[in-house]
């Protein structure tokens, strides 16, 4: 019969060896860095805030056909239209759209949240969970190819692309600085809502939706201040440059241009007062390095289709 001390020594050695093996395995698991997955770096969800369908759906069809095959999803928040646009059969409608007036109201932010919610839960046909959320209105249109867009996205991983600027005290601030809540102690930004959020940043907004509602539901124009200020306060990386061209207030008008004109004969039909010519919109977007512009009507479909390059062939 083995001596008790020998049994104890054998048990100790066995336990030590087993623990050592587990530690080695654990260390190996911890130290082995997974390969960085770049295959989904440009996958994107296109999110539309629409009144009643998408009047520019044919333009978006041509644009989307130039994206990486299966590398995108489409979501539509529509208060009136309850059918998927014929040209975009892959589009998913928000099942519980926010009703009532959205403009200059917190309900606009709620509608955007529902688009972010649906997009963040959806897997694209190629198996990717979209890394980006592109917010758009029903009057937004692409003026460059989807290949151009996805190249920009791939080179900006981890940063939301938000057209924004810092509000300061003074005449130039106008309503920007005056909307700063009394409790806010950080720099105060204004931004366009037609932004390109890194999807993890959209999830950050959703995770704090209840607590943010208490502070923001009475704010006059939350869509111009909500995302940029909350994300900045949470340390999220963001640019001051967005991908959607929004025309500034025109001289003598306290409003953005009404529409972008697309006459068949521009020489005979110059832009009306408060309007922008189609050719100018293309030049402005391309020169600035953006991809989209807004304020297009259904009469611009032919001009927009002619401007877009033919869809790239699947690679």
C-alpha positions as CSV (number, residue, x, y, z in Angstrom):
1,X,0.0,0.0,0.0
2,X,1.5,3.4,-1.0
3,X,2.7,5.6,1.8
4,X,0.2,8.4,2.6
5,X,2.8,11.1,2.1
6,X,3.6,9.7,-1.4
7,X,-0.1,9.7,-2.3
8,X,-0.3,13.4,-1.2
9,X,2.8,14.3,-3.3
10,X,1.4,12.5,-6.3
11,X,-2.0,14.3,-5.9
12,X,-0.3,17.6,-5.5
13,X,1.9,17.1,-8.7
14,X,-1.2,16.0,-10.6
15,X,-3.2,19.0,-9.5
16,X,-0.3,21.3,-10.2
17,X,0.2,19.9,-13.7
18,X,-3.5,20.1,-14.5
19,X,-3.7,23.7,-13.3
20,X,-0.6,24.6,-15.3
21,X,-2.1,23.1,-18.4
22,X,-5.3,25.1,-17.9
23,X,-3.4,28.3,-17.3
24,X,-1.4,27.7,-20.5
25,X,-4.6,27.0,-22.4
26,X,-6.3,30.1,-20.9
27,X,-3.2,32.2,-21.7
28,X,-3.1,30.9,-25.2
29,X,-6.8,31.7,-25.7
30,X,-6.3,35.2,-24.3
31,X,-3.2,36.0,-26.2
32,X,-4.4,34.7,-29.6
33,X,-5.7,37.9,-31.2
34,X,-8.5,37.1,-33.7
35,X,-8.0,38.2,-37.2
36,X,-9.6,41.6,-37.9
37,X,-12.6,41.1,-40.1
38,X,-12.6,43.7,-42.8
39,X,-15.1,41.9,-45.1
40,X,-18.0,43.9,-43.5
41,X,-16.2,47.2,-43.1
42,X,-18.4,48.9,-45.8
43,X,-21.7,47.2,-45.1
44,X,-24.4,49.8,-44.6
45,X,-28.1,50.2,-43.7
46,X,-29.9,52.8,-45.7
47,X,-32.6,54.4,-43.5
48,X,-35.4,56.5,-45.0
49,X,-37.7,58.8,-43.2
50,X,-40.6,59.0,-45.7
51,X,-44.0,60.6,-45.7
52,X,-45.6,58.3,-48.3
53,X,-43.3,55.9,-50.2
54,X,-40.1,56.9,-52.0
55,X,-40.6,59.0,-55.1
56,X,-36.9,58.5,-56.1
57,X,-37.0,54.7,-55.7
58,X,-35.8,54.1,-59.3
59,X,-32.7,56.3,-58.6
60,X,-32.0,54.3,-55.5
61,X,-32.4,51.0,-57.4
62,X,-29.6,52.0,-59.8
63,X,-27.4,53.2,-57.0
64,X,-27.9,50.1,-54.9
65,X,-27.1,47.8,-57.8
66,X,-23.6,49.3,-57.7
67,X,-23.0,48.3,-54.1
68,X,-21.1,45.3,-52.9
69,X,-23.5,42.4,-53.7
70,X,-25.6,41.7,-50.6
71,X,-23.7,44.2,-48.5
72,X,-26.6,46.5,-47.5
73,X,-30.1,46.6,-46.0
74,X,-32.9,49.1,-46.6
75,X,-35.3,50.3,-44.0
76,X,-38.2,52.7,-44.4
77,X,-40.2,54.7,-41.8
78,X,-43.3,55.7,-43.6
79,X,-46.3,57.2,-41.9
80,X,-48.7,56.8,-44.8
81,X,-47.3,54.2,-47.2
82,X,-47.7,50.7,-46.0
83,X,-46.3,48.8,-49.0
84,X,-42.7,48.1,-50.1
85,X,-41.6,50.3,-53.0
86,X,-41.8,48.2,-56.2
87,X,-38.2,49.0,-57.2
88,X,-36.8,48.1,-53.8
89,X,-38.3,44.7,-52.9
90,X,-35.6,44.1,-50.3
91,X,-36.7,47.2,-48.3
92,X,-38.1,46.5,-44.8
93,X,-40.9,48.8,-43.4
94,X,-40.8,49.9,-39.8
95,X,-43.7,48.0,-38.3
96,X,-44.6,50.6,-35.7
97,X,-44.0,54.0,-37.3
98,X,-44.3,57.1,-35.1
99,X,-47.5,59.0,-35.9
100,X,-48.1,62.7,-35.9
101,X,-45.9,65.7,-36.8
102,X,-42.2,64.9,-36.8
103,X,-40.7,68.3,-37.7
104,X,-39.3,70.3,-34.9
105,X,-40.5,67.7,-32.4
106,X,-38.9,64.9,-30.4
107,X,-41.1,62.5,-32.4
108,X,-38.6,62.9,-35.2
109,X,-35.9,61.4,-32.9
110,X,-38.2,58.6,-32.0
111,X,-38.7,57.8,-35.7
112,X,-35.0,57.8,-36.2
113,X,-34.6,55.5,-33.2
114,X,-36.9,53.0,-34.7
115,X,-34.9,52.9,-37.9
116,X,-31.7,52.5,-35.9
117,X,-33.4,49.7,-33.9
118,X,-34.5,47.7,-37.0
119,X,-31.1,48.2,-38.7
120,X,-29.1,47.2,-35.7
121,X,-31.0,43.9,-35.5
122,X,-30.8,43.0,-39.2
123,X,-28.2,40.9,-41.0
124,X,-27.5,41.7,-44.7
125,X,-27.8,39.0,-47.4
126,X,-24.1,38.5,-47.4
127,X,-24.1,37.6,-43.7
128,X,-22.7,40.9,-42.4
129,X,-24.3,42.9,-39.7
130,X,-24.1,46.4,-41.2
131,X,-21.4,48.6,-39.6
132,X,-23.0,51.8,-40.8
133,X,-26.4,53.5,-40.6
134,X,-27.1,56.1,-43.3
135,X,-30.0,58.4,-42.4
136,X,-31.9,59.8,-45.4
137,X,-35.1,61.6,-46.3
138,X,-37.5,60.8,-49.1
139,X,-36.0,63.8,-51.0
140,X,-32.4,62.6,-50.7
141,X,-30.6,61.2,-53.7
142,X,-27.2,59.9,-54.5
143,X,-25.0,61.9,-56.9
144,X,-22.0,59.5,-56.8
145,X,-21.8,55.8,-57.0
146,X,-22.3,53.3,-54.2
147,X,-18.7,52.2,-54.8
148,X,-17.6,55.7,-53.9
149,X,-19.7,55.6,-50.8
150,X,-18.4,52.2,-49.6
151,X,-14.8,53.3,-50.2
152,X,-15.3,56.3,-47.9
153,X,-16.9,54.0,-45.3
154,X,-14.1,51.5,-45.4
155,X,-11.6,54.2,-44.6
156,X,-13.5,55.7,-41.7
157,X,-14.3,52.6,-39.5
158,X,-15.2,53.5,-36.0
159,X,-16.1,57.2,-36.6
160,X,-19.5,58.6,-37.3
161,X,-19.6,61.0,-40.2
162,X,-21.7,63.9,-38.9
163,X,-21.9,67.3,-40.5
164,X,-21.5,69.4,-37.3
165,X,-20.1,72.6,-35.9
166,X,-19.6,74.0,-32.4
167,X,-22.2,76.6,-31.2
168,X,-20.7,79.7,-29.6
169,X,-22.1,82.8,-28.0
170,X,-22.5,85.6,-30.5
171,X,-24.6,86.9,-33.4
172,X,-23.4,84.1,-35.7
173,X,-24.8,81.5,-33.3
174,X,-28.4,82.5,-33.9
175,X,-30.7,79.8,-32.5
176,X,-27.8,77.3,-32.2
177,X,-26.4,78.4,-28.9
178,X,-29.7,79.5,-27.4
179,X,-31.0,75.9,-27.6
180,X,-28.3,74.8,-25.2
181,X,-30.0,73.3,-22.1
182,X,-29.1,75.0,-18.8
183,X,-27.8,71.7,-17.3
184,X,-25.4,71.1,-20.2
185,X,-21.8,71.8,-19.2
186,X,-20.0,70.4,-22.3
187,X,-19.3,72.0,-25.7
188,X,-22.6,72.4,-27.5
189,X,-22.9,71.2,-31.2
190,X,-25.4,71.5,-34.0
191,X,-25.5,69.0,-36.7
192,X,-27.6,67.8,-39.7
193,X,-29.7,64.8,-39.0
194,X,-28.9,63.2,-42.3
195,X,-25.7,61.6,-40.9
196,X,-23.8,58.4,-41.3
197,X,-23.5,56.7,-37.9
198,X,-21.1,54.0,-37.0
199,X,-23.7,51.3,-36.0
200,X,-22.2,50.8,-32.6
201,X,-22.8,54.5,-32.0
202,X,-26.5,54.1,-33.0
203,X,-26.6,51.3,-30.4
204,X,-25.2,53.7,-27.8
205,X,-28.1,56.0,-28.5
206,X,-30.6,53.2,-28.2
207,X,-29.1,51.9,-25.0
208,X,-29.8,55.3,-23.3
209,X,-33.0,56.1,-25.0
210,X,-35.1,56.1,-21.9
211,X,-32.8,58.4,-19.8
212,X,-32.2,60.7,-22.8
213,X,-36.0,61.1,-23.4
214,X,-36.3,62.7,-19.9
215,X,-33.8,65.4,-20.9
216,X,-34.7,65.9,-24.5
217,X,-38.4,65.4,-25.1
218,X,-39.1,69.1,-24.6
219,X,-36.3,70.3,-26.8
220,X,-37.4,72.4,-29.8
221,X,-35.3,70.8,-32.5
222,X,-33.8,67.7,-31.1
223,X,-32.7,66.2,-34.4
224,X,-30.2,69.0,-34.9
225,X,-28.5,68.5,-31.5
226,X,-29.4,65.1,-30.0
227,X,-27.1,62.5,-31.6
228,X,-24.0,64.7,-32.0
229,X,-24.0,66.0,-28.4
230,X,-24.9,62.7,-26.7
231,X,-22.3,60.8,-28.7
232,X,-19.6,63.4,-28.1
233,X,-20.4,63.3,-24.4
234,X,-19.9,59.5,-24.5
235,X,-16.5,59.8,-26.2
236,X,-17.6,58.4,-29.5
237,X,-15.4,59.4,-32.4
238,X,-17.0,61.6,-35.0
239,X,-16.1,63.9,-37.8
240,X,-17.4,67.4,-38.6
241,X,-17.9,66.3,-42.2
242,X,-21.1,64.5,-43.4
243,X,-21.8,62.7,-46.6
244,X,-25.1,64.5,-47.4
245,X,-25.0,68.0,-48.8
246,X,-27.5,70.3,-47.2
247,X,-27.6,73.7,-48.6
248,X,-27.2,76.6,-46.1
249,X,-29.6,79.4,-45.7
250,X,-29.8,81.5,-48.8
251,X,-29.0,85.2,-48.7
252,X,-32.1,87.1,-47.4
253,X,-33.9,83.9,-46.3
254,X,-34.0,82.2,-42.9
255,X,-34.5,78.9,-44.5
256,X,-32.8,76.3,-46.6
257,X,-33.4,76.3,-50.4
258,X,-36.9,75.0,-51.2
259,X,-36.0,72.6,-54.0
260,X,-33.4,71.5,-56.5
261,X,-34.7,72.3,-60.0
262,X,-34.4,69.7,-62.8
263,X,-35.8,71.4,-65.9
264,X,-35.4,69.6,-69.3
265,X,-33.9,72.8,-70.7
266,X,-31.9,74.5,-68.0
267,X,-31.0,77.4,-70.3
268,X,-34.7,78.3,-70.8
269,X,-35.6,77.6,-67.2
270,X,-33.2,79.0,-64.7
271,X,-33.7,78.1,-61.0
272,X,-36.6,79.9,-59.3
273,X,-36.1,82.2,-56.3
274,X,-35.0,80.1,-53.4
275,X,-34.2,77.1,-55.6
276,X,-30.9,75.4,-56.8
277,X,-30.0,74.2,-60.2
278,X,-29.4,70.5,-60.7
279,X,-26.0,71.0,-62.3
280,X,-24.9,73.1,-59.3
281,X,-26.0,70.4,-56.9
282,X,-23.9,67.8,-58.7
283,X,-20.9,70.1,-58.8
284,X,-21.3,71.0,-55.1
285,X,-21.5,67.4,-53.9
286,X,-18.6,66.1,-56.0
287,X,-16.3,69.0,-55.2
288,X,-16.9,68.7,-51.5
289,X,-16.4,64.9,-51.5
290,X,-19.9,64.1,-50.4
291,X,-22.2,61.5,-51.9
292,X,-25.8,62.6,-51.4
293,X,-27.9,65.8,-51.5
294,X,-31.5,66.5,-50.6
295,X,-34.5,68.5,-51.8
296,X,-35.0,66.5,-55.0
297,X,-38.6,65.9,-56.3
298,X,-40.0,63.2,-58.6
299,X,-39.4,65.5,-61.6
300,X,-35.6,65.0,-61.0
301,X,-35.7,61.2,-61.6
302,X,-34.5,61.3,-65.2
303,X,-31.6,63.8,-64.4
304,X,-30.5,61.7,-61.4
305,X,-30.5,58.5,-63.4
306,X,-28.5,60.0,-66.2
307,X,-26.0,61.4,-63.7
308,X,-25.4,58.1,-61.9
309,X,-22.8,55.7,-63.4
310,X,-24.0,52.3,-64.5
311,X,-24.0,49.7,-61.8
312,X,-20.7,48.0,-61.3
313,X,-20.5,44.3,-62.1
314,X,-20.4,41.9,-59.2
315,X,-16.8,41.3,-58.2
